[in-house]
Amino acid sequence: MMKRLPVSVLLVLLIAVAAQGASLQLPTILGDHMVLQQKSFAKIWGWAEPEQLVQVTTSWNDRTYSTVTDQKGNWQVSVATAKAGGPYTVTIQADITRVLEDILLGEVWICSGQSNMEWQLSKAETAETEIQRSDFPGIRLFTVEKRWPPVGSISGKSEPGTAAAGNRHGRSPPRGAWASCPRTHGGGNGFNQTFLFMITRSS
């Protein structure tokens, strides 16, 4: 006799299957906890099925931007950002809906250099004290994975021949992740000391 699964279990299974088959994809740099440049036009982009309607809604002005993917599934919109503030959400609708949460509007800086730019706050001589005093939830950091040879990018595009298996759009997964300041995320592990001190101790 065939056993019947509870309705709730069936619903979870159906949702999981639907998510696996969804075509909407975003580059990793667009995600929860990200910062967008204030008072500007920020690009939001990704991939879906060809000729698919995509709608992007920003909570800071309750505005919806619509576009249609091209023949290769690419799409992009430019959203108007407000003055510094948050947290906000960005909702992206295509064949599925993605909601990006805890988004801030503010100043976006690019921090690059040599080995000093990899120095983590947890490795400072006074690490415990610095972590306890560094409660800045408004400071966010996107760290790009160090990898050689480089494969893919935070924009999500890959070089020819580098597409990862199982990626239906033929692009390598982008590498990187957003994090908030140490006391609120991870106790300082991995948060960049040079970047943090530059912001909090500059006159």
C-alpha positions in Angstrom: 0.0 0.0 0.0 1.4 3.4 -1.0 2.1 5.7 1.9 0.8 9.3 1.6 3.0 12.2 2.4 1.5 15.0 4.5 0.5 18.0 2.5 3.1 20.3 4.1 5.9 17.9 3.1 4.6 17.8 -0.5 4.5 21.6 -0.6 8.1 21.8 0.6 9.2 19.2 -2.0 7.4 21.1 -4.8 9.0 24.4 -3.8 12.4 22.8 -3.7 12.0 21.3 -7.1 10.7 24.6 -8.5 13.7 26.5 -7.1 16.2 24.1 -8.6 14.6 24.6 -12.1 14.5 28.4 -11.8 16.5 30.4 -14.3 16.8 33.7 -12.5 20.4 34.2 -11.5 22.3 37.1 -9.9 26.1 37.8 -9.6 27.3 37.3 -6.0 28.1 41.0 -5.6 24.4 41.7 -5.7 23.1 40.1 -2.5 22.0 40.5 1.1 23.9 43.2 3.2 25.3 45.0 0.1 25.8 48.7 -0.2 24.8 50.7 -3.2 26.1 54.2 -4.0 23.8 56.8 -2.6 22.2 59.5 -4.8 23.2 57.9 -8.1 22.0 55.3 -10.6 23.0 51.8 -9.6 23.1 48.9 -12.0 21.2 45.7 -11.1 21.7 42.8 -13.5 21.6 39.1 -14.0 20.3 36.3 -16.2 17.0 34.5 -16.8 15.3 32.8 -19.7 15.5 34.6 -23.1 12.7 37.1 -23.6 11.7 36.9 -20.0 10.0 39.8 -18.2 12.1 41.0 -15.2 10.9 43.5 -12.7 13.0 45.1 -10.0 11.4 46.9 -7.1 13.4 49.1 -4.7 11.9 49.7 -1.2 13.5 53.1 -0.6 11.3 54.7 -3.2 8.7 52.0 -3.9 9.6 52.1 -7.6 9.5 49.2 -10.0 11.8 49.0 -13.0 10.9 46.6 -15.9 12.9 45.0 -18.7 13.0 42.0 -20.9 16.0 39.7 -21.3 17.8 39.5 -24.6 18.3 36.3 -26.7 21.0 35.1 -24.4 19.1 35.7 -21.2 21.0 38.9 -20.1 19.1 41.7 -18.4 20.0 45.0 -16.6 18.3 48.0 -15.2 19.6 51.2 -13.6 17.8 52.1 -10.3 17.8 55.6 -8.8 19.2 55.6 -5.3 18.3 58.0 -2.4 20.5 59.6 0.2 22.4 57.4 2.7 20.1 55.2 4.8 18.6 51.8 5.2 18.2 48.9 5.7 16.2 48.4 2.5 15.2 45.6 0.2 15.4 45.0 -3.6 12.8 42.5 -5.0 13.5 40.9 -8.3 10.8 39.0 -10.1 11.2 36.8 -13.2 10.2 33.1 -13.2 10.9 33.2 -9.5 11.1 36.0 -6.9 14.3 37.0 -5.2 14.4 39.4 -2.3 17.7 41.0 -1.4 17.6 42.2 2.3 19.5 44.4 4.7 20.7 46.7 1.9 22.2 50.1 2.7 22.7 53.2 0.6 25.9 55.1 1.2 29.5 55.5 0.0 31.1 52.7 -1.9 34.9 52.5 -1.9 37.2 50.1 -3.7 40.1 48.9 -1.5 43.0 47.2 -3.3 46.7 46.8 -2.8 49.2 44.1 -1.8 49.5 41.8 1.2 48.6 44.6 3.7 45.1 44.6 2.2 44.6 41.0 3.4 45.4 41.8 7.1 42.4 40.6 9.2 41.2 42.4 12.3 41.4 39.1 14.2 45.2 39.1 13.7 45.8 42.6 15.2 47.9 42.8 18.4 44.9 44.2 20.2 42.3 42.0 18.3 40.0 41.3 21.2 39.7 45.0 22.1 39.4 46.2 18.6 36.6 43.7 17.9 34.7 44.8 21.0 34.9 48.4 20.0 34.2 47.9 16.3 30.4 47.8 16.4 29.6 49.4 13.1 26.7 47.6 11.4 26.7 50.3 8.7 30.1 49.3 7.5 30.0 46.5 5.0 32.8 44.6 3.2 32.7 42.6 0.0 35.7 40.3 -0.2 36.7 38.9 -3.5 38.2 35.4 -3.3 41.9 35.2 -4.1 42.2 32.6 -6.8 44.8 31.9 -9.5 44.3 31.5 -12.3 41.2 33.7 -12.1 37.9 31.9 -13.0 34.8 34.0 -13.5 34.4 37.3 -11.7 32.1 39.1 -9.3 30.2 40.4 -12.3 29.3 36.8 -13.0 30.8 36.6 -16.5 33.4 34.0 -17.3 36.1 33.6 -19.9 35.5 31.2 -22.8 36.0 27.6 -21.7 35.6 28.3 -18.0 31.9 27.6 -17.5 31.2 25.5 -14.5 29.4 22.2 -14.9 25.7 22.5 -14.1 25.4 26.2 -14.9 22.7 26.4 -17.4 23.8 29.8 -18.6 27.4 28.7 -19.3 29.0 31.1 -16.8 31.4 30.4 -13.9 30.0 31.1 -10.4 31.2 34.5 -9.2 33.4 34.5 -6.1 32.9 36.7 -3.0 30.6 37.5 -0.1 29.3 40.5 1.8 29.8 40.9 5.6 29.0 43.5 8.2 31.4 44.8 10.8 32.9 42.3 13.3 30.8 42.5 16.4 27.6 41.9 14.4 29.1 39.3 12.1 31.7 36.7 12.9 33.8 38.2 15.7 36.3 39.8 13.4 37.3 36.7 11.5 38.0 37.7 7.9 37.1 41.4 8.3 39.8 43.6 6.8 41.8 45.5 9.4 43.3 48.0 6.9 40.0 48.9 5.4 38.3 49.3 8.8 41.0 51.5 10.3 41.1 53.7 7.2 37.4 54.4 7.7 37.1 54.7 11.4 40.5 56.5 12.2 40.9 58.8 9.3 40.5 62.5 10.2 
